[in-house]
Amino acid sequence: MHPRLRRLVAVTVLAVSAVVASGPVGARTAVGPATVAAEGDLLPFGPTTAPVAGIEVHVVEDPTLATTTDADGHWRIEGLAVGSTATFAIDDPSRPPIQTATFTVPTGGLEQVAFQAPDHQMVAALEGVVGVARRADRCTIATTVTRRGYSLYGGAADGTHGEPGATVQISPAPATSDGPIYFNGSRFDVIWPDRALRETTVDGGVLFVNVAPGTYTLTATKPGATIEPVTVTCRAGWLANAAPPWGLQVTAGGLDLDETRPFPDAVPAPTPTTSTPAADPTPALADDAASAPPASPVAGAASYTG
């Protein structure tokens, strides 16, 4: 064989060998989905502003994704696949089990995923004020109709962040429930559930108690305001807390920034009508802006279903 021809055959054999070794033409090495982080804060709810530190936060859909709140109550979880769903939860002996809204994880990750964490004593006090004991086979849903541009991370000059004058509906109508029960107050950090109210106050808070487990869509209406709905999945024995800015958020209309309203004339909290553990029935102290990180603009990059 001519030397030049031998070289050509050798080159051809090497090229074919390389293709066979590397797999089919056009094949690519599989790359897993991109992952991002989520972070937020576990905030106090009650007559204390102490950070909720040392509590494990985990992802309901994948409990191996977990972390512990730091000295300031802040938490951060890495490794969330973009496009996956993630619900953040705590299940600690010091307080009832609580979960957030459920998010579809965006490419930029998640920030300001905050939820309030009342302890057992505070929950017992709230049960006494409302006059309803929670059932172990039912769940509680809490959310806030939040003023445009505000959240737990920043509110008006008087400390409030709720949109007053809104009414909240739940769909489908649960087979069992007690609500909506709106929150009244005397100032932003002294609030309580008030059965006499028929709409939100500047606190914006609302409760549905003893709801049959399932998935529900919460909507809020107020003339002149556009309010994002939120869909909440609640589990027996759990509190589903769709907190700002991932609850019933006003996106247009409503009160202007730094505009506010007074609370209604305070209605005395009713005497407890159910047997509850001994607890101080002082109206709930909550939404203390000093307990949250500095205010920053509300971002709507992630979709959420609650």
Secondary structure, DSSP 4 states (H G I P E B T S, - for coil): --HHHHHHHHHHHHHHHHHHHH-STT-----PPPEEEEEEEEE--SS------S-EEEETTEEEEEEE--TTSEEEEEEEETT-EEEEEE--TTS--EEEEEEE--TT-EEEEEEE---HHHHHHHHHHHT-PPPTTSEEEEEEEE-TT-BTTB--TTS--B-TT-EEEEESPPSS-EEEEEEEEEETTEEEEETT-SS--TT-EEEEEEEPSEEEEEEEE-TTEEE--EEEEE-TT-EEEE-TTSSEEEEEESSPTT---PPPSPPPPPPP-S---S---PPPP---GGGSPPP------SEE--
